[in-house]
Amino acid sequence: MTVFEAVNSRHSYRGVYKDIPVPREHLIKIMEAGLAAPSGCNKQTTSLIAVDDPEVLSKLKGVIDPPVAQTAPAAICVLTKRINAYRDKCFAIQDYSAAIENMLLTMVELGYQSCWYEGHICDDDRIDLQMKKVLSVPDDYDLVCFLPVGIAAEDIRSPKKKDFAERAWFNRFEG
């Protein structure tokens, strides 16, 4: 699969996953891809926790309300540490976003599907705080994303994208 194929094959998958474990070697490859992402001023603010223990995974899924990815055989939780970099600017959001996209593309390359759950867990109900407790995450880290990992058991639906010319131009805005 080329990078272009992976980019165009990646979609948010919210369906049922097959009951097939994700090999730890694959989780390592996925996390290595995430950690290889660019990081503002090389502060490396992103950390990751792969969850493949069914008991721990069950506890995590148990605090997510409304439920998501209940059949996923594995997940990766994305952590960030808010560190100021250049001129008192923090690039943690950019750092973890780049890491997440690298991981999503790597998942597609390896035959898995996922969905970027961030707002759902970091909303006003603060599910992220309950997830941090399950994973023993220290207070100086934020848990910002839950990425289920598994093989899709249902058809993958591609969302309709706007035409290129509606969103991309040369030399000036033409919208």
Backbone torsions as a table, in degrees:
resi	resn	phi	psi	omega
1	MET	NA	133.9	176.4
2	THR	-85.3	166.6	176.5
3	VAL	-58.2	-42.3	-179.8
4	PHE	-62.0	-39.7	177.5
5	GLU	-65.6	-42.0	178.8
6	ALA	-63.4	-45.2	179.3
7	VAL	-58.6	-43.6	-177.0
8	ASN	-82.3	-11.4	177.8
9	SER	-95.8	-14.9	-177.5
10	ARG	-79.1	125.0	176.2
11	HIS	-142.7	154.6	175.5
12	SER	-67.8	122.2	-178.7
13	TYR	-109.3	120.0	-178.9
14	ARG	-117.5	17.9	-176.6
15	GLY	-92.7	-164.4	-179.9
16	VAL	-80.9	144.0	177.6
17	TYR	-104.5	149.8	175.2
18	LYS	-69.1	149.8	-179.8
19	ASP	-83.4	64.0	-179.4
20	ILE	-127.5	120.7	-179.5
21	PRO	-60.9	150.7	174.7
22	VAL	-93.4	118.7	-179.8
23	PRO	-58.9	142.2	-179.0
24	ARG	-58.6	-33.2	177.4
25	GLU	-60.0	-35.8	178.3
26	HIS	-71.2	-40.8	177.6
27	LEU	-62.0	-38.6	177.9
28	ILE	-63.9	-45.3	178.7
29	LYS	-59.6	-42.7	-179.7
30	ILE	-63.1	-46.0	-179.9
31	MET	-68.0	-37.7	176.4
32	GLU	-60.0	-39.9	177.6
33	ALA	-63.5	-40.5	177.6
34	GLY	-63.1	-44.6	-177.9
35	LEU	-73.5	-14.5	176.5
36	ALA	-82.6	-6.2	-178.2
37	ALA	-65.0	155.4	176.5
38	PRO	-63.1	154.5	-178.5
39	SER	-141.2	126.9	-178.4
40	GLY	-52.9	123.3	-178.7
41	CYS	53.6	25.1	179.1
42	ASN	54.4	33.8	179.8
43	LYS	-75.1	-17.2	176.2
44	GLN	49.1	60.3	-175.6
45	THR	-80.2	-9.8	-175.6
46	THR	-95.5	133.8	172.8
47	SER	-129.4	161.1	-173.0
48	LEU	-136.4	146.0	172.0
49	ILE	-128.7	115.4	174.2
50	ALA	-86.6	138.6	-179.7
51	VAL	-121.6	113.0	176.8
52	ASP	-125.1	-2.1	175.8
53	ASP	-79.4	118.7	-176.6
54	PRO	-56.0	-33.7	-179.2
55	GLU	-68.8	-45.9	178.9
56	VAL	-66.2	-42.8	178.8
57	LEU	-60.2	-41.1	178.2
58	SER	-62.2	-41.2	178.2
59	LYS	-63.9	-42.2	178.2
60	LEU	-62.2	-49.9	-179.5
61	LYS	-62.1	-29.8	-178.7
62	GLY	-67.6	-22.6	179.6
63	VAL	-95.6	-7.9	-179.2
64	ILE	-85.9	114.4	-177.7
65	ASP	-134.6	122.1	-0.7
66	PRO	-68.5	153.7	-174.6
67	PRO	-62.3	146.5	172.7
68	VAL	-138.4	152.6	171.1
69	ALA	51.0	39.6	-175.3
70	GLN	-63.8	-22.9	-178.3
71	THR	-102.5	1.5	-179.5
72	ALA	-65.0	131.2	-178.9
73	PRO	-80.2	-8.7	179.2
74	ALA	-157.1	167.5	177.4
75	ALA	-155.4	159.6	172.2
76	ILE	-124.9	127.0	175.8
77	CYS	-100.5	131.9	-176.5
78	VAL	-101.8	127.1	179.1
79	LEU	-112.7	153.3	172.7
80	THR	-136.6	151.1	174.6
81	LYS	-119.9	118.2	-175.3
82	ARG	-78.2	103.2	-177.7
83	ILE	-120.1	126.4	175.9
84	ASN	-68.9	142.7	-175.7
85	ALA	-116.9	-84.3	-173.0
86	TYR	-106.9	125.3	179.7
87	ARG	50.7	45.4	179.7
88	ASP	58.7	26.6	175.5
89	LYS	-99.4	141.5	177.2
90	CYS	-108.4	130.1	-178.7
91	PHE	-109.4	24.0	-176.8
92	ALA	-57.7	-42.3	-178.8
93	ILE	-62.9	-45.5	178.2
94	GLN	-63.7	-41.2	-178.5
95	ASP	-60.9	-52.6	-176.7
96	TYR	-72.2	-27.6	176.6
97	SER	-65.6	-42.8	177.2
98	ALA	-63.5	-41.3	179.5
99	ALA	-63.4	-43.0	-179.6
100	ILE	-62.8	-45.5	-178.9
101	GLU	-63.5	-41.1	176.2
102	ASN	-58.2	-42.6	-179.0
103	MET	-68.3	-41.0	179.2
104	LEU	-61.7	-41.5	178.9
105	LEU	-67.6	-38.2	178.2
106	THR	-66.7	-38.7	176.9
107	MET	-58.2	-46.1	179.3
108	VAL	-60.7	-43.8	178.8
109	GLU	-57.5	-36.5	-178.2
110	LEU	-88.4	0.2	176.6
111	GLY	94.4	14.3	-178.7
112	TYR	-106.7	166.6	174.8
113	GLN	-126.3	162.9	-179.0
114	SER	-161.4	-179.3	174.2
115	CYS	-148.9	138.7	-178.8
116	TRP	-83.1	97.9	177.9
117	TYR	-97.8	105.3	178.6
118	GLU	-123.6	-62.6	-179.0
119	GLY	-56.8	-36.6	-178.5
120	HIS	-61.8	-34.5	-177.1
121	ILE	-100.6	-16.9	-178.5
122	CYS	-106.5	11.9	-179.1
123	ASP	-70.3	-173.3	-176.8
124	ASP	-58.0	-26.9	-179.6
125	ASP	-78.2	-10.2	171.6
126	ARG	54.3	50.8	174.2
127	ILE	-58.3	-31.1	-179.8
128	ASP	-56.7	-35.0	-179.8
129	LEU	-67.3	-37.4	176.4
130	GLN	-68.7	-37.9	178.2
131	MET	-65.8	-39.0	177.5
132	LYS	-59.6	-39.4	179.2
133	LYS	-63.8	-44.6	179.5
134	VAL	-57.8	-38.4	-174.2
135	LEU	-97.7	3.7	-179.5
136	SER	57.4	41.7	-179.6
137	VAL	-80.3	129.1	179.9
138	PRO	-64.6	158.3	-176.1
139	ASP	-61.0	-28.1	-176.4
140	ASP	-82.3	7.0	173.5
141	TYR	-115.4	144.7	171.6
142	ASP	-105.3	137.4	172.1
143	LEU	-92.1	114.6	-169.8
144	VAL	-111.9	-12.1	-175.9
145	CYS	-157.5	144.2	175.0
146	PHE	-119.3	119.1	179.6
147	LEU	-115.7	104.0	173.3
148	PRO	-66.5	152.5	178.7
149	VAL	-134.5	125.8	177.3
150	GLY	-179.8	175.8	178.4
151	ILE	-91.3	128.5	-179.2
152	ALA	-63.0	134.4	176.5
153	ALA	-97.7	-9.9	-178.4
154	GLU	-120.8	165.8	176.9
155	ASP	-61.8	143.6	177.9
156	ILE	-92.4	124.0	-178.7
157	ARG	-98.1	126.3	178.1
158	SER	-87.1	127.0	177.9
159	PRO	-71.5	154.0	177.5
160	LYS	-75.2	125.2	177.7
161	LYS	-103.2	146.1	174.9
162	LYS	-64.8	154.7	177.9
163	ASP	-62.9	149.9	179.1
164	PHE	-49.8	-47.7	-175.5
165	ALA	-65.1	-15.9	177.5
166	GLU	-81.7	-16.1	-173.4
167	ARG	-133.0	-2.8	-177.6
168	ALA	-141.3	136.9	-176.8
169	TRP	-141.2	174.4	175.0
170	PHE	-118.2	132.4	169.8
171	ASN	69.9	-15.5	176.3
172	ARG	-167.4	159.6	177.7
173	PHE	-72.0	134.3	-179.2
174	GLU	-130.6	21.4	-175.1
175	GLY	-78.5	NA	NA
